Amino acid sequence: MSIFEHFKARYSATQQEEMSLQEYLALCKEDPTAYASAAERMLQAIGQPESIDTSRDSRLSRIFSNKVIKRYPAFNEFYGMEEAIENIVSYFKHAAQGLEERKQILYLLGPVGGGKSSLAEKLKHLMEHVHFYAIKGSPVFESPLGLFNPDEDSEILEQEFGIPRRYIKGIMSPWAVKRLKEFGGDISQFRVVKLYPSILNQIALAKTEPGDENNQDISSLVGKVDIRKLEEFPQHDPDAYSFSGALCRANQGMMEFVEMFKAPIKVLHPLLTATQESNYNSTEGMGAIPYDGIVMAHSNESEWQTFKNNKTNEAFIDRVYIVKVPYCTRVSEEVRIYEKLLENSSLNKAPCAPDTLNMLAQFTTLSRIKDPENSSLYSKMRIYDGENLKDTDPKAKSLQEYKDAAGVDEGMNGLSTRFAFKILSKVFNFDPSEVAANPVHLLYVLEKEIEQQQFPTETQERYIGFLKEFVAPKYIEFLGKEVQTAYLESYSEYGQNIFDRYCTYADFWIQDQEYRDPETGDILDRQAINEELEKIEKPAGISNPKDFRHEVVNFVLRARANNNGNNPTWMSYEKMRTVIEKKMFSNTEDLLPVISFNAKASSDDQRKHGEFVKRMINRGYTEKQVRLLSEWYIRVRKSQ
């Protein structure tokens, strides 16, 4: 199918279908979705969640305490927002059940650049997927069921067409009242159309913003008289009225109010009656106008706090359903947000050196989480990301302990994702001759940007502290491992020998037996074995060697059973691999001449250097980055 045919088919699918009122009621009898509320249609658009048993994934089990969590495919690209999305879905679920939420404003509260607007846009786009029925010609897209009187007609409609009484609650719009008079009271002359909500055409979807305090009035919500029509109709006539307000356009759908609490309180009053009584007044003394939709608002915390602290706003505050949308506090999810941004830009093919996005995500995440007591902030960040620090940091607490101590507003402050995007733009375009990103340029850009942003002195020192204490040292460690792994990649036999020897020594140490070296014939007692084991454990900072030895030996014995009695490879057990790498990489003197880009003393060094560069390129670096990072690493090493 060509693009033109595809477009035409899509357009045709959303065109109006027309029917009589009798046909519509017959349809209601067959299909309950014909009279579904906006909240019910939204749930239908969101779809069923996938249940994920987090106990089956070691990382997720630590983050979600082994619970079964729900993930909604409709929100797949919203990373790290599980709680906010679950709260939004709960709002729609309860509203669809006819509970108190149907009378409340859905309010997304969060810091700048945290994803509130993106969530709001997503909800509106989802709303476009499910059709609804309205009276043909109605300027407010009112439900055909609004033509019926709740007291007199609901029982008949329930008995004849199976429509529950709670759906017969509306009133006729002034426009429909006038048409009914013209029809001489013959309700069957009304026609019904099937419509799809549309952002472009403002059908059941509308957006409004706060205007100037001095001249904004309620007409932006409820519409106003059309002065061009006053030649033909009196001022209070529905046909002289322009139903152009956001509440008029969003009936049976969703109205989005951007930065709602920046608007004067008098402008917000129609929202109270629209949500509580399902109708609101016009500006011209006509009858009330029906509203059976969702009001969704969002703003930053400072506006909400100002509004909340004003006692005269209590009635309004009571009608708000708050969903907090904090910044992402998990490094892995934050990285995925950056990857999504890059995918949708021309930088999606630009080289990005390993650990660049991870470093930026660590820095922004550190700015968002609260300092814990008696524990490292860096460890807290890693625990939040689902890491297990039992062996490397005995002071690290459980995720729940950190959460409890931090309180409910963690993630509501710090550096925004938007700030991170701007940093990425500068990093990718830092080198005039190569559009690429690497962590060394990132560190430089971050430091400059922190100075230029003119944060309060305390905040600036805190952010610079993150770079100097955590981000840069950890990157030096990471780059050291990258460089040394590329250098030692052909030395995997060396790593396997260390692994096999450690496992043998640990096994004899646990069994409290002497060990005879088969090659030299030397006998090692338990003390000597312990010293040999410590030579490997100490460089890695193993804090509880006894437990670690038992763990490694148990792992190896289990692995041997599935490997014909042979030891597994030294890289198969992540904890042991880290320990061995630290042992292998504790002496870097041999490595510096090979990784340096200076003239080589021998052809052997030149060959090794060529292989090193090739392996680094295979690991995801450009040749220019290999040179830059190697020289930076040598400089840092020499200065330490």
Secondary structure, DSSP 8 states (H G I E B T S, - for coil): --HHHHHHHHHHHTS-EEEEHHHHHHHHHH-GGGG--HHHHHHHHH---EEEEGGGSHHHHHHHTT-EEEE-GGGTT-TT-HHHHHHHHHHHHHHHTTSGGGGSEEEEE--TTSSHHHHHHHHHHHHTTS-EEEETT-TT---GGGGS-HHHHHHHHHHHH---GGG------HHHHHHHHHTTT-GGG-EEEEE--BTTTTBSEEEE----TTT--THHHH-EE-GGGTTTS-TT-GGGEE--SHHHHTTTSEEEEETGGGS-HHHHHHHHHHHHHSEE--SSS---EE--SEEEEEE-HHHHHHHHT-GGGHHHHTTEEEEE------HHHHHHHHHHHHHTSGGGGS-B-TTHHHHHHHHHHHHHS---TTS-HHHHHHHHTT---TTT-TT---HHHHHHHH-TTTTSSS--HHHHHHHHHHHHTSSTT---B-HHHHHHHHHHHHHHTT--HHHHHHHHHIIIIIIHHHHHHHHHHHHHHHHHGGGHHHHHHHHHHHHHHHHHHHTT--EE-TTT--EE-HHHHHHHHHHHHHHHT-S-HHHHHHHHHHHHHHHHHTTTT----TTSSHHHHHHHHHHHTT--TTHHHHH--S--SSHHHHHHHHHHHHHHHHTT--HHHHHHHHHHHHHHHHH-
